[in-house]
Amino acid sequence: MGLFERFLSVWVALAIILGIISGHLMPGLYESVAALTYAHVNLVVAVFIWAMIYPMMVQVDFTAIKNVGRKPQGLVLTLIINWLVKPFTMAALGWLFFKVLFADLVDPATATEYIAGMILLGVAPCTAMVFVWSQLTKGDSAYTLVQVSINDIIMIFAFAPIAAFLLGLSDITVPWETLLLSILLYVVAPLIAGVITRRWLLRQGEQRLENWLHHSKPTTVMGLLATVTLLFGLQADRILDNPYAIGLIAVPLLIQSYGIFFIAYFAAKKMALPHNVAAPAGLIGTSNFFELAVAVAISLFGLTSGAALATVVGVLVEVPVMLSLVAFANRTRHWFPAAALNAGK
């Protein structure tokens, strides 16, 4: 493990601080960056996330993907957690905290909007960042790719009905441009680039591929740090101006994040899944597709609504939470079968 990876939590903490300070001191710069948006997808963030994912796609043994279905337990677990558990626990926690525990702290209309934002996060499983978390736990890259891809396919059909049911609305409009553009940018494009790059490198020998992968590792970490800095910079004033509301929203989101991970992780342990499938399965369910959640919240409730704020808090909470869960997963590797699940076997 290199210097960047060994002290990743420190670098992320510094990136968060840098983002908040620079966002507060140079709002004009971040306003210009925020304007570079298409279909609610910030193109600068997209570039940074692409920089994270592309080297990981080159690692994928694409010939192994066709064999993932021979060992479907990890896929089944991921789908159950993401579509039969997570949206409903998020809605339940939102109701518990903002209609009961925090009822005296937030007016009813705002509380309803906070719950709506949480629900939108719960119905949008992660597409991009999960590749980073999987790599940090030494997850099976081919298996993770299939898990994410199947989630994306299901999301196209299931997002609107589940969100409408939980929100009690009948006119949920899916921002198809946001959904499809994000999948194209974060999965399809880096996947194609990864296939082409891997084949080109393998023509020069296995050692050439290994050398390329070794030298590309800092690109992934730097992309993550740049993304964190930018996200916190874009929300700097909102964080500083409204820390009380952000703190209230963060409480149920933290409980949800850790709760979903441990449900999936211990279910994987009970199923005797290997660690390189169990860890990504838990992390996929924990992280969120924040572009989609933010876009829908803005379109339904408005840019300055409590729902939009709740989805933004989800973004801010996610990176520190995921890093802590990556550390936990790595420390508990010995809980799982020693034999790694190789999708190609």
C-alpha positions, 0 to 999 in steps of 0.5 A: 500500500502506497503513501497516499492509500496508507494515509487516505483518511488524513488526505480526505480530512484535509481535502474537506477542510480545504474545500470548505475554506476555499469555497467560503473565501472564493465563492466566485470560483466555485460558482463558475465550476457549478455553472459547468453542468448538464442535466444536473451532472457537474462536468468537472466532478464527472472528470474527477470521478472518471479519473478515479474509475478508469484505472480500476476498469483497466484492472478488470479481467473482462473475460471473467465477467461472463462467469460471474453468474455461476456464483450469484449469491453476492449479486442476490444479496446486493439486489435484496439490500438495495431494492427490498431493504434500503429504501424502506429503512431510510423512509422509516428512519426519516419518519422516526427522527423528523416526525417523532424524535426531532418533531419539536426542533423542525417545523412539520413542512420542513421535516416532510421535505427532509424525509423526502430527500432522505427517501430519494437517497435511499432509492438511488444506489451508488454507480460511481464511487463504489468502484473506489471503495471496492478497490480499497477493500481489494474487492473482485473488480469483475464482480463489482462491475456486474453488481453495479451494472445490474443495479443501474439496469434495475434503477432505470425501471424501479427508481420512479415507482419506489420513490413515488410509493414512499413519497406518496406522490403519483407524478414522480418524473425521472430526470432521464438525462441525469440518469443516463448521462451519469451511467454513460460517464461513470460506467459505460465510457470508462468500461470501454476505455478500460477494455481498449487500454487493457488489450493494448497493454496486454499485447505488450506483455503482462508486465507492461500491464502490471507496471501501468496499473502500479503507476496509475494508482495515484490517479485514483486517489487524486481523483477522489481527493479532487472530488471531495474538495470540489463537493465541499467547496460547492457547499461551503456556505451552506455548511457554514450557514446552516450547521444545525440543520445539517447536523440533524439530517446527518444523524439518521443518515449516519444510522442508515449508512452504518446499519445497511452496511452491517446488515449486508456485511453480516448477511454475507458472513452468514452466507460464507461469501469470500471477502472480496465479494462481501465487502463490495456488497455491503459498500454498494448498499451503503453509498448513494447515487447523489447526482440523481437524488439531488436532481430529483429533489430539486425538480420536485421541491426546488433548489432551496428546499429541505429535500435538496438540502437533505440530499446534499448532506447525504453527499457530505456524510458519505465519504467519511462514512465510507472510509470508516467502513473500508477500514472496518472491512479490511480489519475483519477480512479474517472473518471470511473464507480464505479462498477468494472468489475469482469470477473467472473460475 
